[in-house]
Amino acid sequence: MAATPPYVVRWHHGVMDDANPVLTWRALVAASALTRFANPKDGSDCYPGSARCAKLMRVSEDTIERGWDELREAGWLETRSRGEGRATLKILRRNNRATSKAASTTR
């Protein structure tokens, strides 16, 4: 039996496979960056700023921030402010609508 891939890999595949028109290339780039920083087991403990992600992905900070907006709107990302001067927590969320749709098309 094959091992189950880490949560962040399954999350990234879910984002990439989601046909939601809200998700543009910006969301896919931003999602790829977040997978480098999140806890692989559950998608938590993810604190990178837009500057760090933009540098990693070789895009502008605006591209990353707009991608995060798209991921939030589609239900893939939750953000929590931790106060002034502290990085915002990003939580990679399962989008049950998208994951159930993908499962039904593979049956």
Summary of the structure (lengths in Angstrom):
residues: 107
radius of gyration: 13.8
end to end distance: 19.4
largest distance: 47.7
contacts: 305
relative contact order: 0.20
helix: 50%
strand: 8%
